[in-house]
Amino acid sequence: MRLRVEFTTEPFDLDEAPAHALVAREVIEGAELDAVDVGPFGNTAEGGADAVLTAVDTLLRRSLKAGATRISLQVNVIGEGDR
C-alpha cells in the first residue's frame, strides 16, 4: 500500500523557519520516501505504508520536542495512478 502524507507545523514565522519546521523537513527528507515536496506553507511526501508511518511517528515526536504547538496532517491511501 502507498500513502501520501501532507503536513504543516506551527507556530508560523514568516521571517525565519522555526526549529520545529527545520526538524520536520530533516525527518521527511531523511526518510525512505519519494515524491517529497517541502514548502513554507505545506509539505507532502509519498511512499510505502511502513516508511510513511515511521516517518510520521518520528516527525510528530521530534517536531513537538523542537517547539511545535500544533501539527496538522493528513494521510491518504493512493494508487499508482494518483501520483
N, C-alpha and C positions, 0 to 999 in steps of 0.2 A: 504494500500500500504506500502511496505517495501522499505527502502532506505539504500544505503551504501554510506558513505562519506569517502573520502581519502583526507588528507591534510598535508601540511608542512608549517612551519612559518620560516621566515628569518629575519635577517641575522643569518647564522650558526655560532656556536662557538664549535669547536671540543674539547676544554678543559673543558668547563663548560656549562651546559644548561642555555641559556639566560632566562630572566624573562618572555618574551613572550611565550617561549616554555613551561615553567612551568605552566603558566596560561592556555594555550591551553589544556595541559594534565589534569589540575584540572577541567576544564569545561567538557571535554569529559568523564572523569571518574566519575564525579558527576551527569551526565545526566542520564535519564532513557533509556539507550541504552544497547544493548547486543553485543556480539562478538567484544568487544573493544580490539584493539591491538595498543599499543603506543610504538614507537621505535625512535631511534635517527635520522633517515632519512625519516620517513614517518609514518603516523598514519591512522588507519581505525576504523570505528565503524558502526554498523548496528542497525536499529530499525524502529519503525513505523514512517511514514512521519512526523507527528506533532512533535515527540520527536527529530528527526534528524534536522528538520528545525529550531526548537527552539534552539537546541544546536549550530548549525552553526551560527545563529544570535549572540548568546552570545559569541561564540568563536571569531568571527570577531571583535566585539566591544571591548572585553576585551584584546585580543592579540594586536590589534593596539594601544590601550591605554597603554599597557605594553612595547611598543617599537618595535613591528614588523614593518618592512618596506615593506614586501611582504608576502602575504598568498596565496598559491596555493591550490585550492581544486577542487575536482570532486565529483559530486553526481550522483549515478546511481540508477535506479529503479531495484530492484531484486525480484526474485520469491523465493519461499520456497526451490526449488531445487538448487539455486545458492549459498547456504551457504558454 
